[in-house]
Amino acid sequence: MEPSSGSRGPGAAAAAVAAVLPAGGSGERLGGATPKQFCTVQGRPLVSYTVRAMERISWISDIIVVVSPENIETMKSIIEKYGHKRVTIVKGGVTRHRSIFNGLKVFAENGFSNQLLQKPEVVIIHDAVRPFVEEEILSKVVMAAKDHGAAGAVRPLVSTVIASAADGCLDHSLERARYRASEMPQAFLFDIIYEAYQQCTDYDLDYGTECLHLALKYCKTNAKLVEGAADLWKVTYKRDLYAAESIIKDNLSQQICVITSVKEDVAQVSFLLHESLKSQTKVEAVSITLNKNDGHLQDIFSGQCYNFVCINDKKYAIEESQKLVDMLDKSNIPLLYPVVLILVHLDVSENTSCSIGMEELTRIKKFAREVKKKNILLYGILIQYKKEDVDPQLEPGSQRWDIKHHTDMVKEIEFE
């Protein structure tokens, strides 16, 4: 769940894209007093995961969250607590369509937010209770909407749909192979979907649920249907919360953030590590200087990554590690789940000794015990290697190091 460069998406230069997230449901089918979008999963409200899925994509300029009037303050506190950005809260209507319409109005009418937002070329509509949406499907529906005016994700029907007669008996059934289940996300040229809502009858606003149908009915726009992944499902019932928690736990164990400096030696090791891990797990590589306020790293912290590898060439770098621990602690991530922090010290000196003095080891272990109280588990790896002579036939920048060949000694230390 890391910030995207936008290279695979439509990009800001190609199309201004915004997202509207209806989050005004009462959660009657879920049961309980808390609406499902505000139910916590792994200690975090469901709506926060969905907002995060949108804000991690750089080419989405604005995120509109539409909530019922009584939940506006709750949503404000969620945005503040989890550091969400580019988010505007809008008061919802009494039905789904009326809430979405209010969300669209912030781009076209004064009075629905503190300021009139810039109208996008394309708008994404996505349920706040569908947290597992990836950039790939968002990009596909946006590009399809640019070409066709409207687009939406669909999935094959799992069960056959039947119609009952007035007496409760079977009237007819539909041929399942011909039909699809309409899912989210959906995307529209803004002018098309806004015009559709403007022309909408009260009946459609009060009883309708399908945005693609409105574009077809009022603007004669035939939406392009895009096959979506199986994880586009909507949290509706209580059992869905347990399923969502299981998926989130699984995702947490499969995400690693590799933090390095911009130095060549360290960057090369980071590259090798990234290449060896990317086929097994999701890896985000960040090159920063920890003594600067790095917004990219802050975005990753707000994205719920729990496994970090910090590579440096400074001797044990307690001070650097302390800065990273402070940033993690401030992000509140360790409050929800244990954080694993692996410190990799790269020793490129000619000294063949790879020992750590007792005084230094005692200092590191003390530091590890202190951060463990903050739910951060600290581990250390010491790597010593030397560069081979450069082949004069290699062009500058073409040399690659193989960590297996160049590692003279590796020592792993568990700081507990």
DOTORVO-155332 format. One line per 3 residues: number of its first residue (from 1); for each residue x, y, z of N, C-alpha, C. Coordinates in steps of 0.1 Angstrom, whole numbers, always signed. Layout:
N
NUM) X/Y/Z/X/Y/Z/X/Y/Z  ...
This chain:
416
1) +8/-12/+0/+0/+0/+0/+8/+13/+0  +17/+15/-9/+27/+26/-9/+23/+37/-20  +28/+49/-19/+25/+59/-28/+29/+55/-42
4) +21/+58/-52/+24/+54/-65/+30/+65/-73  +39/+62/-82/+45/+72/-91/+35/+76/-102  +25/+69/-104/+15/+72/-114/+19/+68/-128
7) +30/+60/-129/+35/+56/-142/+26/+47/-150  +18/+39/-142/+10/+29/-149/-4/+35/-151  -7/+46/-144/-20/+52/-145/-22/+62/-156
10) -33/+68/-157/-36/+78/-168/-27/+91/-166  -23/+93/-153/-14/+105/-151/-21/+118/-151  -16/+127/-143/-23/+140/-142/-22/+148/-155
13) -12/+146/-162/-11/+153/-175/-21/+149/-185  -24/+136/-184/-34/+130/-194/-48/+133/-190  -51/+133/-178/-65/+135/-173/-65/+139/-159
16) -73/+149/-155/-75/+153/-141/-86/+143/-136  -82/+136/-125/-91/+125/-120/-94/+128/-105  -106/+126/-102/-110/+127/-88/-118/+115/-84
19) -120/+113/-71/-128/+101/-66/-138/+106/-56  -150/+100/-58/-161/+102/-48/-164/+89/-41  -164/+89/-28/-166/+77/-20/-178/+79/-12
22) -190/+73/-16/-202/+74/-7/-199/+66/+6  -201/+72/+17/-199/+65/+30/-210/+69/+40  -222/+70/+35/-233/+74/+43/-243/+63/+48
25) -239/+51/+45/-248/+40/+48/-250/+38/+63  -261/+32/+67/-264/+30/+81/-259/+17/+86  -256/+7/+77/-251/-6/+81/-261/-15/+88
28) -274/-14/+83/-285/-22/+89/-282/-37/+87  -277/-41/+75/-275/-55/+73/-263/-61/+81  -254/-52/+85/-243/-56/+93/-247/-59/+108
31) -257/-51/+112/-261/-52/+126/-252/-44/+135  -257/-40/+147/-249/-32/+156/-251/-18/+154  -246/-10/+163/-249/+5/+163/-239/+13/+154
34) -228/+7/+151/-218/+14/+143/-219/+11/+128  -221/+21/+120/-221/+19/+105/-209/+12/+101  -211/+3/+91/-199/-6/+87/-187/+2/+83
37) -189/+13/+76/-177/+21/+72/-168/+26/+83  -174/+26/+95/-166/+31/+107/-162/+20/+116  -166/+7/+113/-162/-4/+121/-147/-6/+119
40) -140/-10/+130/-126/-11/+130/-121/-25/+126  -111/-25/+117/-105/-37/+113/-90/-36/+116  -84/-44/+124/-70/-43/+129/-68/-29/+135
43) -79/-25/+143/-77/-12/+150/-79/+0/+142  -83/-1/+129/-84/+11/+120/-98/+10/+113  -105/+22/+112/-118/+22/+106/-117/+17/+91
46) -127/+10/+87/-127/+5/+73/-126/+16/+63  -133/+27/+65/-132/+38/+55/-118/+43/+53  -110/+42/+64/-96/+47/+63/-88/+39/+53
49) -90/+26/+53/-83/+17/+43/-87/+21/+29  -100/+24/+27/-104/+28/+13/-98/+41/+9  -99/+51/+18/-93/+64/+15/-78/+62/+12
52) -71/+54/+20/-57/+52/+18/-54/+46/+4  -63/+37/+0/-61/+30/-13/-62/+41/-24  -70/+51/-22/-71/+62/-32/-60/+72/-32
55) -56/+76/-20/-46/+86/-18/-32/+81/-21  -30/+69/-21/-17/+63/-25/-14/+64/-40  -24/+68/-48/-23/+69/-62/-21/+84/-66
58) -10/+87/-71/-6/+102/-72/-15/+109/-82  -21/+102/-92/-28/+108/-103/-43/+111/-99  -47/+107/-87/-60/+111/-82/-59/+124/-74
61) -64/+135/-79/-62/+148/-73/-70/+151/-61  -83/+147/-61/-91/+150/-49/-99/+137/-46  -101/+136/-33/-109/+124/-28/-121/+130/-20
64) -133/+128/-24/-145/+133/-17/-151/+121/-10  -153/+123/+3/-159/+113/+12/-173/+119/+16  -183/+112/+12/-197/+117/+15/-202/+109/+27
67) -205/+116/+38/-210/+109/+50/-223/+116/+55  -230/+108/+63/-243/+114/+69/-239/+125/+78  -248/+135/+80/-245/+147/+88/-240/+143/+102
70) -246/+133/+108/-242/+129/+122/-228/+123/+123  -222/+119/+111/-209/+113/+112/-198/+122/+106  -201/+134/+104/-191/+143/+98/-179/+145/+108
73) -182/+147/+120/-171/+149/+130/-163/+136/+132  -170/+125/+131/-162/+112/+132/-153/+111/+120  -157/+115/+108/-148/+114/+97/-137/+124/+98
76) -140/+135/+103/-129/+145/+105/-118/+140/+114  -122/+133/+125/-112/+128/+134/-104/+117/+128  -110/+109/+119/-103/+98/+112/-93/+104/+103
79) -96/+114/+95/-87/+121/+86/-75/+127/+94  -78/+133/+106/-67/+139/+114/-58/+128/+120  -64/+117/+125/-57/+107/+132/-47/+100/+123
82) -52/+96/+111/-44/+88/+101/-37/+97/+91  -38/+110/+92/-30/+118/+83/-34/+118/+68  -47/+116/+66/-52/+115/+52/-50/+129/+45
85) -47/+128/+32/-45/+140/+25/-54/+141/+12  -56/+153/+7/-64/+155/-5/-79/+151/-3  -84/+151/+9/-97/+146/+13/-106/+158/+16
88) -118/+158/+10/-129/+167/+13/-141/+159/+18  -146/+164/+29/-158/+157/+35/-171/+165/+30  -181/+157/+26/-193/+163/+21/-205/+157/+28
91) -215/+165/+32/-227/+160/+38/-235/+152/+28  -239/+140/+32/-246/+131/+23/-261/+134/+24  -268/+127/+14/-283/+128/+13/-289/+116/+20
94) -302/+114/+18/-309/+104/+25/-308/+90/+17  -303/+91/+5/-301/+78/-3/-288/+78/-9  -284/+67/-15/-271/+66/-21/-269/+75/-32
97) -279/+76/-42/-277/+85/-53/-277/+99/-49  -285/+103/-39/-285/+117/-35/-271/+121/-28  -265/+111/-21/-252/+113/-16/-241/+115/-26
100) -242/+106/-37/-232/+107/-47/-234/+121/-55  -246/+125/-57/-249/+138/-63/-243/+149/-55  -244/+149/-42/-238/+159/-34/-223/+159/-35
103) -217/+147/-36/-203/+146/-38/-198/+152/-51  -206/+151/-62/-203/+157/-75/-204/+172/-74  -213/+177/-66/-216/+191/-66/-204/+200/-61
106) -195/+194/-54/-184/+202/-49/-175/+206/-61  -176/+200/-72/-169/+204/-84/-176/+214/-93  -189/+216/-90/-197/+224/-99/-206/+235/-93
109) -208/+234/-80/-217/+243/-73/-211/+248/-60  -212/+261/-57/-208/+266/-44/-217/+262/-33  -211/+261/-21/-219/+258/-9/-218/+244/-4
112) -211/+235/-12/-210/+221/-7/-197/+218/-1  -188/+227/-1/-175/+226/+6/-170/+240/+8  -159/+241/+16/-153/+254/+19/-149/+262/+6
115) -145/+254/-4/-141/+261/-17/-145/+251/-28  -148/+258/-40/-151/+250/-52/-139/+243/-57  -139/+230/-58/-127/+223/-63/-127/+223/-78
118) -115/+221/-83/-113/+221/-98/-120/+209/-104  -128/+212/-114/-136/+201/-120/-127/+191/-127  -128/+178/-124/-119/+168/-131/-125/+164/-145
121) -116/+159/-153/-121/+153/-166/-129/+140/-163  -123/+132/-154/-129/+119/-151/-131/+118/-136  -142/+113/-132/-145/+110/-117/-147/+96/-115
124) -141/+91/-105/-142/+77/-100/-153/+77/-89  -162/+67/-90/-172/+65/-79/-169/+51/-73  -166/+51/-60/-163/+38/-54/-168/+38/-40
127) -173/+26/-36/-179/+25/-22/-168/+26/-12  -171/+32/-1/-161/+34/+10/-159/+20/+18  -168/+11/+15/-167/-2/+22/-162/-13/+13
130) -154/-9/+3/-147/-18/-6/-132/-14/-5  -125/-18/+5/-112/-13/+8/-101/-19/-1  -104/-31/-8/-93/-38/-15/-93/-35/-30
133) -91/-22/-33/-91/-18/-47/-77/-14/-51  -72/-19/-62/-59/-17/-66/-58/-7/-77  -46/-1/-79/-44/+9/-89/-47/+4/-103
136) -44/-9/-106/-46/-15/-119/-61/-13/-124  -70/-17/-116/-84/-17/-120/-89/-2/-120  -84/+6/-112/-88/+20/-112/-83/+27/-125
139) -71/+23/-129/-65/+29/-142/-73/+24/-154  -77/+11/-153/-85/+5/-164/-98/+12/-166  -106/+14/-155/-119/+20/-157/-118/+35/-160
142) -107/+42/-156/-106/+56/-159/-102/+57/-174  -93/+49/-179/-90/+49/-193/-102/+46/-202  -110/+36/-198/-122/+32/-205/-132/+43/-205
145) -133/+50/-194/-143/+61/-193/-139/+72/-202  -126/+75/-204/-121/+85/-213/-126/+82/-228  -125/+69/-231/-128/+64/-244/-143/+63/-247
148) -151/+59/-236/-165/+55/-238/-175/+64/-231  -169/+73/-222/-178/+82/-214/-182/+76/-201  -182/+63/-199/-185/+56/-186/-179/+42/-187
151) -175/+37/-175/-170/+24/-174/-172/+19/-160  -173/+5/-158/-174/+0/-145/-169/-14/-144  -164/-18/-132/-159/-31/-130/-171/-41/-129
154) -169/-53/-134/-179/-63/-133/-173/-76/-129  -181/-86/-124/-176/-99/-120/-187/-109/-125  -183/-121/-128/-192/-132/-132/-202/-134/-120
157) -214/-138/-124/-224/-141/-114/-221/-154/-107  -222/-155/-94/-219/-167/-87/-232/-176/-87  -243/-170/-85/-256/-177/-84/-265/-173/-95
160) -274/-182/-99/-284/-179/-109/-294/-169/-103  -298/-159/-111/-308/-149/-107/-322/-154/-112  -332/-154/-103/-345/-158/-107/-355/-147/-103
163) -367/-147/-110/-377/-138/-106/-389/-146/-101  -396/-140/-91/-407/-147/-86/-420/-140/-90  -431/-148/-91/-444/-143/-95/-451/-137/-83
166) -462/-131/-85/-470/-125/-74/-473/-135/-63  -475/-148/-67/-479/-158/-57/-467/-164/-50  -455/-159/-53/-443/-164/-46/-437/-176/-53
169) -442/-180/-64/-436/-191/-72/-427/-186/-83  -419/-195/-88/-409/-191/-98/-416/-186/-111  -412/-174/-115/-417/-169/-128/-407/-172/-139
172) -395/-168/-138/-385/-172/-148/-371/-170/-142  -361/-175/-149/-347/-173/-144/-339/-168/-156  -328/-161/-152/-319/-155/-162/-308/-165/-166
175) -303/-164/-178/-292/-172/-183/-279/-166/-177  -274/-173/-168/-263/-167/-160/-251/-163/-168  -248/-170/-179/-236/-167/-187/-237/-153/-194
178) -249/-149/-196/-251/-136/-203/-250/-124/-194  -250/-126/-181/-251/-115/-171/-239/-114/-163  -236/-102/-157/-225/-99/-149/-230/-92/-136
181) -223/-94/-125/-225/-86/-113/-218/-72/-114  -225/-62/-113/-219/-48/-113/-212/-46/-100  -200/-42/-101/-191/-39/-89/-186/-25/-90
184) -178/-22/-81/-171/-9/-80/-156/-12/-82  -148/-3/-87/-150/+11/-90/-157/+13/-104  -164/+25/-105/-169/+29/-118/-163/+43/-121
187) -162/+46/-133/-156/+59/-137/-164/+66/-148  -165/+79/-149/-173/+86/-158/-165/+99/-162  -168/+103/-175/-165/+117/-178/-173/+125/-169
190) -168/+135/-162/-175/+142/-152/-188/+149/-158  -186/+155/-170/-198/+162/-175/-210/+152/-178  -207/+140/-181/-217/+130/-184/-225/+126/-172
193) -217/+122/-161/-224/+117/-149/-231/+129/-142  -225/+141/-142/-231/+152/-136/-244/+156/-143  -244/+156/-156/-256/+159/-164/-267/+148/-161
196) -263/+136/-160/-273/+125/-157/-279/+127/-143  -272/+131/-133/-278/+134/-120/-286/+146/-120  -283/+156/-128/-291/+168/-129/-305/+165/-135
199) -305/+155/-144/-318/+152/-151/-325/+141/-144  -320/+135/-134/-325/+124/-126/-339/+127/-120  -348/+118/-121/-361/+119/-114/-359/+117/-100
202) -369/+121/-92/-368/+119/-77/-369/+103/-75  -377/+96/-83/-378/+82/-81/-364/+75/-83  -357/+79/-93/-343/+73/-95/-334/+77/-84
205) -335/+90/-79/-326/+94/-68/-329/+87/-55  -342/+83/-53/-346/+77/-41/-345/+62/-41  -347/+56/-52/-347/+41/-53/-337/+35/-62
208) -330/+42/-70/-319/+37/-78/-307/+34/-71  -298/+25/-77/-286/+21/-70/-274/+21/-81  -277/+21/-93/-267/+18/-104/-264/+31/-111
211) -252/+36/-109/-247/+48/-116/-246/+46/-131  -241/+35/-136/-240/+32/-150/-253/+33/-157  -264/+29/-150/-277/+30/-156/-282/+44/-158
214) -278/+53/-149/-282/+67/-150/-275/+73/-163  -262/+70/-165/-255/+75/-176/-261/+70/-189  -266/+58/-189/-273/+52/-201/-286/+58/-203
217) -294/+60/-192/-308/+64/-193/-309/+79/-197  -300/+87/-191/-302/+102/-193/-292/+108/-203  -281/+101/-206/-271/+106/-215/-268/+97/-226
220) -275/+86/-228/-273/+77/-239/-259/+72/-240  -252/+70/-228/-238/+66/-228/-238/+51/-224  -233/+43/-233/-231/+29/-231/-218/+27/-224
223) -218/+22/-212/-206/+21/-204/-198/+9/-209  -185/+10/-208/-176/-1/-211/-175/-9/-198  -177/-23/-199/-176/-31/-188/-162/-38/-187
226) -156/-36/-175/-142/-41/-173/-142/-52/-163  -136/-63/-167/-136/-75/-157/-127/-71/-145  -132/-73/-133/-125/-69/-121/-120/-82/-114
229) -111/-79/-104/-106/-90/-96/-116/-95/-86  -113/-106/-80/-122/-112/-70/-123/-104/-57  -113/-96/-54/-112/-88/-42/-119/-75/-42
232) -128/-73/-52/-136/-60/-52/-149/-61/-44  -150/-72/-36/-163/-74/-29/-165/-63/-18  -177/-62/-15/-182/-51/-5/-184/-57/+8
235) -180/-50/+19/-183/-54/+32/-197/-51/+35  -205/-61/+37/-219/-59/+39/-224/-65/+52  -220/-77/+55/-224/-85/+67/-212/-86/+77
238) -216/-90/+89/-206/-91/+100/-195/-101/+96  -198/-111/+89/-188/-121/+85/-178/-115/+75  -182/-105/+68/-173/-98/+59/-162/-91/+66
241) -165/-86/+78/-155/-79/+86/-144/-88/+90  -147/-101/+93/-137/-111/+97/-129/-114/+84  -135/-115/+73/-128/-118/+60/-118/-107/+57
244) -123/-94/+59/-115/-83/+56/-102/-82/+66  -105/-86/+78/-94/-86/+88/-83/-96/+84  -88/-108/+79/-79/-118/+75/-70/-114/+63
247) -76/-107/+53/-69/-102/+41/-59/-92/+45  -63/-83/+54/-54/-72/+59/-42/-78/+66  -44/-87/+75/-33/-94/+82/-23/-100/+72
250) -29/-107/+62/-21/-113/+52/-13/-103/+44  -19/-92/+41/-12/-81/+33/-1/-75/+42  -3/-74/+55/+7/-68/+63/+20/-76/+63
253) +19/-90/+63/+30/-98/+64/+38/-99/+50  +32/-93/+40/+38/-94/+26/+43/-81/+21  +43/-71/+29/+48/-58/+25/+61/-54/+33
256) +71/-50/+25/+84/-46/+31/+88/-33/+25  +92/-24/+34/+98/-11/+29/+113/-11/+32  +120/-9/+21/+135/-9/+22/+139/+6/+22
259) +146/+10/+32/+150/+24/+34/+165/+25/+33  +169/+34/+24/+184/+35/+22/+187/+50/+20  +200/+52/+21/+205/+66/+17/+207/+66/+2
262) +212/+78/-3/+214/+79/-17/+228/+75/-21  +236/+71/-12/+250/+67/-15/+250/+55/-24  +260/+54/-33/+261/+44/-43/+262/+30/-37
265) +271/+28/-27/+272/+15/-22/+259/+10/-16  +253/+18/-8/+241/+14/-1/+229/+12/-11  +229/+21/-21/+218/+19/-32/+220/+6/-39
268) +232/+2/-42/+234/-11/-49/+229/-23/-41  +232/-23/-28/+227/-34/-19/+212/-33/-19  +206/-21/-18/+192/-20/-18/+186/-26/-31
271) +192/-23/-42/+187/-28/-55/+187/-43/-55  +198/-49/-50/+199/-64/-50/+188/-70/-41  +186/-64/-29/+176/-69/-20/+162/-68/-26
274) +160/-56/-33/+147/-54/-39/+144/-65/-50  +155/-67/-58/+153/-77/-69/+151/-91/-64  +157/-94/-53/+156/-108/-47/+142/-110/-40
277) +136/-99/-35/+124/-100/-28/+111/-98/-36  +112/-91/-47/+100/-86/-54/+92/-97/-59  +98/-109/-62/+90/-120/-67/+82/-127/-56
280) +86/-124/-43/+79/-131/-32/+70/-122/-24  +72/-109/-25/+64/-100/-16/+64/-86/-22  +56/-77/-17/+55/-64/-21/+66/-56/-15
283) +75/-50/-23/+86/-42/-18/+86/-28/-22  +87/-19/-13/+88/-4/-16/+102/+0/-13  +109/+6/-22/+123/+11/-19/+123/+26/-18
286) +128/+31/-8/+129/+46/-6/+143/+50/-3  +148/+60/-11/+161/+65/-8/+159/+79/-2  +164/+81/+10/+161/+93/+17/+173/+96/+26
289) +173/+108/+32/+181/+112/+43/+173/+114/+55  +175/+106/+65/+165/+106/+77/+165/+119/+84  +175/+127/+83/+175/+140/+90/+167/+151/+83
292) +161/+147/+72/+152/+156/+66/+137/+151/+67  +128/+160/+66/+114/+157/+67/+109/+151/+54  +109/+138/+52/+106/+132/+39/+92/+128/+38
295) +84/+135/+29/+70/+132/+28/+67/+119/+23  +76/+113/+14/+73/+100/+8/+73/+89/+19  +83/+90/+29/+83/+81/+40/+71/+82/+49
298) +67/+94/+51/+55/+97/+59/+43/+90/+53  +42/+91/+40/+31/+85/+32/+31/+70/+34  +43/+64/+34/+44/+49/+36/+40/+46/+50
301) +44/+54/+60/+40/+51/+74/+24/+52/+76  +18/+61/+69/+3/+62/+69/-3/+51/+61  +4/+43/+54/-1/+32/+45/-1/+19/+52
304) +3/+18/+65/+2/+5/+72/+12/-5/+67  +24/-2/+65/+35/-12/+63/+41/-14/+76  +43/-27/+79/+48/-31/+93/+62/-37/+93
307) +68/-38/+81/+81/-45/+80/+91/-35/+73  +102/-31/+80/+111/-22/+74/+125/-27/+75  +133/-25/+64/+147/-28/+63/+154/-15/+61
310) +163/-11/+70/+170/+2/+69/+185/-2/+66  +190/+2/+55/+204/-1/+51/+212/+12/+52  +224/+11/+59/+232/+23/+59/+247/+18/+60
313) +256/+28/+58/+270/+25/+59/+277/+32/+71  +268/+37/+80/+274/+43/+92/+275/+33/+103  +285/+34/+111/+287/+23/+121/+276/+22/+131
316) +268/+12/+129/+257/+9/+138/+246/+19/+139  +249/+32/+135/+239/+42/+133/+227/+43/+143  +230/+43/+155/+220/+44/+166/+212/+57/+164
319) +219/+67/+161/+212/+80/+160/+202/+80/+148  +207/+74/+137/+198/+73/+125/+186/+64/+128  +188/+53/+135/+178/+44/+139/+168/+51/+148
322) +173/+59/+157/+164/+66/+167/+154/+75/+159  +159/+82/+149/+151/+91/+141/+139/+83/+134  +143/+71/+129/+133/+62/+122/+123/+57/+132
325) +128/+53/+144/+119/+48/+155/+109/+60/+159  +114/+72/+160/+106/+83/+164/+95/+85/+154  +99/+84/+141/+89/+86/+130/+78/+75/+131
328) +82/+63/+133/+73/+52/+134/+64/+54/+146  +69/+57/+157/+62/+59/+170/+51/+70/+168  +55/+81/+161/+46/+93/+159/+35/+89/+150
331) +37/+79/+140/+27/+75/+131/+16/+67/+137  +18/+62/+149/+8/+54/+156/+7/+40/+150  +16/+36/+140/+15/+23/+135/+17/+12/+145
334) +27/+13/+154/+29/+2/+164/+18/+0/+174  +8/+10/+174/-3/+8/+183/-12/-3/+178  -12/-6/+165/-21/-16/+159/-15/-29/+158
337) -2/-30/+155/+4/-43/+152/+19/-42/+154  +26/-52/+158/+41/-51/+160/+48/-47/+147  +57/-38/+148/+66/-34/+137/+79/-41/+138
340) +84/-47/+126/+97/-53/+125/+106/-43/+118  +117/-40/+125/+127/-31/+119/+140/-38/+119  +146/-40/+107/+158/-47/+105/+169/-37/+101
343) +179/-35/+109/+190/-26/+106/+201/-33/+99  +204/-29/+87/+215/-36/+80/+227/-26/+79  +238/-29/+85/+250/-21/+85/+259/-26/+74
346) +263/-18/+65/+272/-21/+54/+286/-17/+57  +295/-26/+58/+309/-22/+61/+317/-25/+49  +322/-14/+42/+330/-15/+30/+345/-12/+33
349) +348/-13/+45/+362/-10/+49/+371/-22/+45  +384/-20/+45/+394/-30/+42/+396/-39/+54  +392/-35/+66/+394/-42/+78/+386/-55/+78
352) +393/-66/+79/+387/-79/+78/+380/-83/+91  +382/-76/+102/+375/-79/+114/+360/-75/+113  +352/-84/+118/+337/-81/+117/+331/-82/+131
355) +339/-79/+141/+335/-81/+155/+328/-68/+160  +320/-69/+170/+314/-57/+176/+318/-57/+190  +323/-46/+195/+328/-44/+208/+317/-46/+218
358) +320/-51/+230/+310/-53/+241/+303/-41/+244  +310/-30/+245/+303/-17/+249/+293/-13/+238  +297/-15/+225/+288/-11/+215/+276/-20/+214
361) +278/-33/+217/+267/-43/+217/+258/-40/+228  +263/-37/+240/+254/-34/+251/+246/-22/+248  +251/-12/+242/+244/+0/+238/+233/-3/+229
364) +236/-11/+219/+225/-15/+209/+214/-23/+215  +218/-32/+224/+208/-41/+230/+199/-32/+239  +204/-23/+246/+197/-14/+255/+187/-6/+246
367) +191/-1/+235/+182/+6/+225/+171/-3/+221  +174/-16/+218/+164/-25/+213/+154/-28/+224  +158/-29/+236/+148/-31/+247/+139/-19/+249
370) +144/-7/+247/+136/+5/+248/+125/+5/+237  +129/+2/+225/+120/+4/+214/+110/-8/+214  +114/-19/+220/+104/-30/+221/+92/-27/+230
373) +94/-18/+239/+83/-13/+247/+73/-5/+239  +77/+0/+228/+69/+7/+218/+63/-2/+208  +64/-15/+210/+59/-26/+200/+67/-26/+187
376) +80/-22/+188/+89/-23/+176/+100/-33/+179  +101/-43/+171/+110/-54/+172/+122/-51/+164  +134/-50/+170/+146/-45/+163/+156/-57/+161
379) +160/-58/+149/+170/-69/+145/+182/-62/+138  +193/-69/+138/+205/-63/+131/+212/-73/+122  +217/-68/+111/+226/-76/+102/+238/-68/+99
382) +250/-73/+101/+262/-67/+98/+268/-74/+85  +270/-66/+75/+276/-71/+62/+289/-65/+59  +299/-73/+57/+312/-67/+53/+316/-73/+40
385) +319/-64/+30/+323/-69/+17/+332/-59/+11  +339/-63/+0/+348/-54/-8/+344/-54/-22  +347/-44/-29/+344/-43/-44/+355/-50/-51
388) +352/-57/-61/+363/-62/-70/+367/-51/-79  +379/-53/-86/+384/-44/-95/+374/-42/-106  +373/-30/-111/+363/-27/-122/+369/-32/-135
391) +361/-39/-143/+365/-43/-156/+365/-31/-165  +377/-28/-171/+378/-16/-179/+369/-16/-192  +364/-28/-196/+356/-29/-207/+341/-25/-204
394) +338/-25/-191/+324/-21/-187/+322/-6/-189  +311/-3/-194/+307/+11/-194/+304/+16/-181  +306/+29/-178/+303/+35/-165/+288/+32/-162
397) +286/+28/-149/+272/+26/-145/+267/+12/-148  +274/+4/-156/+269/-9/-160/+273/-20/-151  +283/-17/-142/+287/-27/-132/+277/-31/-122
400) +275/-44/-120/+266/-49/-110/+273/-57/-99  +269/-56/-87/+275/-64/-77/+266/-75/-73  +272/-87/-71/+264/-98/-66/+268/-100/-51
403) +258/-98/-43/+260/-98/-29/+266/-112/-24  +262/-122/-31/+267/-136/-27/+282/-136/-30  +287/-130/-40/+302/-130/-43/+310/-121/-35
406) +304/-110/-31/+312/-99/-25/+310/-99/-10  +302/-107/-4/+301/-107/+10/+312/-116/+17  +321/-110/+24/+331/-118/+31/+326/-123/+44
409) +317/-116/+51/+313/-121/+64/+299/-114/+67  +290/-122/+71/+277/-117/+75/+274/-121/+89  +270/-112/+97/+267/-116/+111/+253/-110/+114
412) +244/-119/+119/+230/-115/+122/+229/-114/+137  +223/-103/+142/+222/-101/+156/+208/-98/+160  +202/-105/+169/+189/-103/+174/+190/-94/+186
415) +186/-82/+186/+188/-73/+197/+177/-74/+207  +177/-85/+215/+167/-87/+225/+173/-91/+238
